[in-house]
Amino acid sequence: MDAKITLSFDESVIKKAKRYAEENNISLSRLTEFLLTKVTTNNYSSFEDFPVADWVSMVSEGQAEYKTKAQKSKNLSAEFFKAKK
């Protein structure tokens, strides 16, 4: 059974979270539920121990970059050899 709660966040965080949820075809409520489930189902001694803490910070601060389109193998080879230099 679902229950409702009211939360307050910085407006810019809400906008980014809504955009992220939409891009990943999940509601903001379910995304929040997922994260809270992860936090509450394990025995973390502090929030810093939570493995997704850095990831959440990167998403909320706009530092994370996700590439979802497959690259052509020619581009991947060029990228690989460029990284080796």
C-alpha positions as CSV (number, residue, x, y, z in Angstrom):
1,M,0.0,0.0,0.0
2,D,1.4,3.4,-1.0
3,A,1.4,6.2,1.5
4,K,2.1,9.9,0.8
5,I,4.7,12.1,2.4
6,T,5.8,15.7,1.9
7,L,9.5,16.5,1.4
8,S,11.3,19.8,0.8
9,F,14.3,20.0,-1.5
10,D,16.2,22.8,-3.2
11,E,14.4,23.7,-6.4
12,S,17.4,23.0,-8.6
13,V,17.8,19.5,-7.2
14,I,14.1,18.8,-7.8
15,K,14.4,19.9,-11.4
16,K,17.5,17.8,-12.0
17,A,15.9,14.8,-10.3
18,K,12.7,15.1,-12.3
19,R,14.7,15.3,-15.5
20,Y,16.8,12.3,-14.5
21,A,13.7,10.2,-13.6
22,E,12.0,11.1,-16.9
23,E,15.1,10.2,-18.9
24,N,15.2,6.9,-17.2
25,N,11.4,6.2,-17.5
26,I,10.7,6.1,-13.8
27,S,8.6,8.3,-11.6
28,L,10.3,10.6,-9.1
29,S,8.4,8.9,-6.4
30,R,9.7,5.4,-7.4
31,L,13.2,6.7,-7.8
32,T,13.0,8.2,-4.3
33,E,11.5,5.0,-3.0
34,F,14.3,3.0,-4.5
35,L,17.0,5.1,-2.9
36,L,15.3,5.1,0.5
37,T,14.9,1.3,0.2
38,K,18.6,1.0,-0.4
39,V,19.5,3.1,2.6
40,T,17.1,1.4,5.0
41,T,17.7,-2.3,4.0
42,N,21.4,-2.3,4.9
43,N,23.3,-1.6,8.0
44,Y,25.3,1.6,7.2
45,S,26.9,3.3,10.1
46,S,26.8,6.6,8.3
47,F,25.5,8.1,5.1
48,E,29.1,8.2,3.7
49,D,29.2,4.4,3.9
50,F,26.2,4.2,1.5
51,P,27.7,3.2,-1.8
52,V,25.5,5.4,-3.9
53,A,26.2,8.6,-2.0
54,D,28.8,9.9,-4.4
55,W,26.7,9.0,-7.4
56,V,23.7,10.8,-5.9
57,S,25.8,13.9,-5.3
58,M,27.2,13.8,-8.8
59,V,23.7,13.6,-10.3
60,S,22.2,16.3,-8.1
61,E,25.2,18.6,-8.9
62,G,25.2,17.9,-12.6
63,Q,28.7,16.3,-12.7
64,A,27.7,12.9,-13.9
65,E,27.7,12.2,-17.6
66,Y,25.9,9.2,-19.1
67,K,26.3,8.0,-22.6
68,T,23.6,5.7,-23.8
69,K,24.0,5.6,-27.5
70,A,26.2,2.8,-28.9
71,Q,29.4,4.1,-30.6
72,K,30.6,2.6,-33.8
73,S,33.6,0.2,-33.4
74,K,35.8,2.5,-35.5
75,N,35.1,5.3,-33.0
76,L,35.8,3.0,-30.1
77,S,39.2,1.9,-31.5
78,A,40.2,5.5,-32.1
79,E,39.1,6.4,-28.6
80,F,41.0,3.5,-27.1
81,F,44.3,4.3,-28.9
82,K,44.0,8.0,-28.0
83,A,43.6,7.1,-24.4
84,K,46.8,5.0,-24.5
85,K,49.0,8.0,-25.5
